[in-house]
Amino acid sequence: MEGLQGLLEFVLVKDNIVHAGASLCLIALLFRDQLALRAFLVAGDSVYILYYFFAPTTPLWGGIFWSSIYILTNAVMISRIIFDRAHFTLNDDEYALFSHLAVLTPGEFRRMMRLSKWETATEPVVLTTEDQPVDRIYFVLAGDIAIEKAGRPISIGPLTFIGEVAFLLSRPASATVRVGPGARYVSWDSVSLRRLLVRVPALRIAFDGALNRDMALKVARA
């Protein structure tokens, strides 16, 4: 009788193990957040490994192997998600720019910055010329900006995109824009940036949102 009772208790424990693993995987599917979803999947697969090892008379090495692969895959993706959300690799200039482009995640921002070119003007620099083709899009982080459109000067401060209309519409510059000595700005080659945005639709949506926000701020200033 005692042996039968012990066997029954063992079976119940085994059932609890597999149910616990299945419950964790089910809970994972309730999360929209990828970090939480994958964390619960790792927990569920870890419990499954316990079941595959202790429940059968002989451990199910195939199940253990594939559960371990799932855990490793999710662990890699979790590390990528954490890195994508982290700010710790941004320098001061990049962090100031990222703070202005609030619609981008740190990971999306870093992908854009791989194509960027930072410059500090030592003399007046013409960024765009009215009605002339524009091959770069700029963001002026600090310094004086002089804009002239149809012979009329326009007042605008730093922390703004330059050439965004030409970039969005693939058309010549709508105004002549100069920055003064000491201006700090970053730029991207338009063709390379468009290619990146085509490859990464989520980044394209976020960047378009940043440009729309910037243009809305310009309208509000005007």
C-alpha positions in Angstrom: 0.0 0.0 0.0 2.8 2.4 0.9 4.6 1.6 -2.4 1.4 2.3 -4.3 0.9 5.6 -2.5 4.4 6.6 -3.2 4.0 5.8 -6.9 0.8 7.9 -7.0 2.5 10.8 -5.4 5.3 10.6 -7.9 2.8 10.6 -10.8 1.0 13.6 -9.4 4.3 15.4 -9.1 5.2 14.6 -12.7 1.8 15.9 -13.8 2.4 19.1 -11.9 5.7 19.6 -13.6 4.3 19.3 -17.2 1.3 21.4 -16.2 3.5 24.1 -14.8 5.6 24.2 -17.9 2.5 24.4 -20.2 1.0 27.1 -17.9 4.1 29.3 -18.2 4.2 28.9 -22.0 0.5 29.8 -22.1 1.0 32.9 -19.9 3.8 34.0 -22.3 1.3 34.2 -25.1 -0.8 36.7 -23.1 2.0 39.4 -23.3 2.5 41.9 -26.1 5.8 42.9 -24.7 8.5 40.7 -26.4 10.7 40.8 -23.3 8.1 39.4 -21.0 6.8 36.9 -23.6 10.2 35.4 -24.2 11.1 35.4 -20.5 8.1 33.2 -19.7 8.9 31.0 -22.7 12.3 30.4 -21.2 10.8 29.6 -17.9 8.3 27.2 -19.5 11.0 25.4 -21.5 13.2 25.1 -18.4 10.3 23.3 -16.5 9.8 21.1 -19.6 13.5 20.0 -19.3 12.9 18.9 -15.7 9.9 16.9 -16.9 11.8 15.3 -19.7 14.6 14.4 -17.4 12.8 13.2 -14.3 9.4 11.9 -15.5 10.3 9.1 -17.8 12.2 6.0 -16.8 14.9 7.1 -19.3 15.4 10.8 -19.9 14.0 12.1 -23.2 17.2 13.6 -24.6 15.5 14.7 -27.8 13.0 16.8 -25.9 15.8 18.1 -23.6 17.9 19.1 -26.6 15.1 21.0 -28.4 13.9 22.7 -25.2 17.5 23.8 -24.7 17.7 25.2 -28.2 14.5 27.1 -27.6 15.9 28.5 -24.4 19.2 29.6 -26.1 17.3 31.2 -29.0 15.0 33.2 -26.7 18.0 34.1 -24.5 19.8 35.6 -27.5 16.6 37.5 -28.5 16.1 38.8 -24.9 19.7 40.1 -25.0 19.0 41.8 -28.3 15.8 43.4 -27.0 17.6 44.7 -23.9 20.4 46.1 -26.0 17.8 47.7 -28.4 16.2 49.5 -25.4 19.4 50.6 -23.7 21.0 54.0 -23.9 24.4 53.2 -22.5 26.3 53.2 -25.8 25.3 56.7 -26.8 27.8 59.6 -26.5 26.7 63.1 -25.4 26.0 64.4 -28.9 24.1 61.2 -29.8 22.1 61.3 -26.6 21.1 64.9 -27.2 19.9 64.0 -30.7 18.1 60.9 -29.5 16.3 62.9 -26.8 14.9 65.1 -29.6 13.9 62.1 -31.8 11.8 60.6 -29.1 9.8 58.4 -31.5 12.8 56.2 -32.2 14.0 53.4 -29.9 17.7 53.3 -29.0 18.2 50.4 -31.3 16.6 52.1 -34.2 18.6 55.2 -33.5 21.8 53.3 -33.4 21.1 51.8 -36.8 20.6 55.3 -38.3 23.8 56.6 -36.6 25.9 54.0 -38.4 25.2 55.9 -41.6 25.7 59.4 -40.1 28.4 61.9 -40.4 29.0 64.4 -37.6 30.5 67.8 -38.4 31.4 71.1 -36.6 31.4 74.1 -38.9 34.6 76.2 -38.8 33.2 78.7 -41.3 29.8 79.4 -42.8 28.5 76.3 -44.6 25.7 76.1 -47.1 23.7 72.9 -46.4 21.1 73.3 -49.1 20.5 75.6 -52.1 17.0 76.6 -53.2 15.8 74.6 -56.2 19.0 72.6 -56.3 19.2 68.8 -55.8 19.9 67.6 -52.2 21.8 64.5 -51.6 21.9 64.6 -47.8 19.5 65.2 -44.9 20.8 67.2 -42.0 20.0 67.7 -38.3 21.4 70.8 -36.7 22.1 70.2 -33.0 23.5 73.6 -32.1 24.5 76.9 -33.8 23.1 79.6 -36.0 20.9 78.8 -38.9 20.1 81.2 -41.7 17.3 80.3 -44.1 16.3 82.1 -47.3 13.3 81.2 -49.4 12.3 83.1 -52.5 14.5 86.0 -51.3 12.9 86.2 -47.9 14.8 85.4 -44.7 13.2 82.9 -42.3 14.0 82.7 -38.6 14.6 79.2 -37.2 16.6 77.8 -34.3 18.7 74.7 -33.9 17.4 71.2 -33.0 15.8 70.9 -36.4 16.1 68.9 -39.6 17.3 70.5 -42.8 16.4 69.1 -46.2 13.6 66.9 -44.8 11.0 68.0 -47.4 13.4 67.3 -50.2 14.1 63.9 -48.6 10.5 63.0 -48.2 9.3 64.1 -51.6 12.5 63.4 -53.6 12.6 67.0 -54.9 15.0 69.9 -55.0 15.6 72.0 -51.9 12.8 74.4 -51.0 15.1 76.9 -49.4 18.8 77.9 -49.1 20.1 77.0 -45.6 23.4 78.1 -44.1 24.9 77.4 -40.7 27.4 79.7 -39.0 30.8 78.9 -37.5 30.7 76.6 -34.5 27.4 75.0 -35.6 27.3 71.3 -34.7 25.3 69.1 -37.1 24.9 65.5 -38.3 23.9 64.3 -41.8 22.9 61.2 -43.7 23.4 60.3 -47.3 19.8 60.3 -48.7 20.2 57.2 -50.9 21.8 55.1 -48.1 19.2 56.2 -45.6 16.3 55.4 -47.9 17.8 51.9 -48.5 17.9 51.4 -44.8 14.4 52.6 -44.3 13.1 50.2 -47.0 14.9 47.2 -45.3 13.5 48.1 -41.9 9.9 49.1 -42.2 9.6 49.8 -38.4 12.4 52.2 -38.6 10.9 53.9 -41.6 7.6 54.4 -39.7 9.5 55.8 -36.7 11.7 58.1 -38.8 8.7 59.4 -40.7 7.1 60.2 -37.4 10.2 62.1 -36.3 10.2 64.2 -39.5 6.5 64.9 -39.2 7.0 66.0 -35.6 9.9 68.2 -36.6 7.8 69.9 -39.4 4.9 70.4 -37.0 7.3 72.2 -34.6 8.5 74.4 -37.4 4.9 75.3 -38.3 4.2 76.1 -34.6 7.3 78.3 -34.4 6.2 80.2 -37.5 
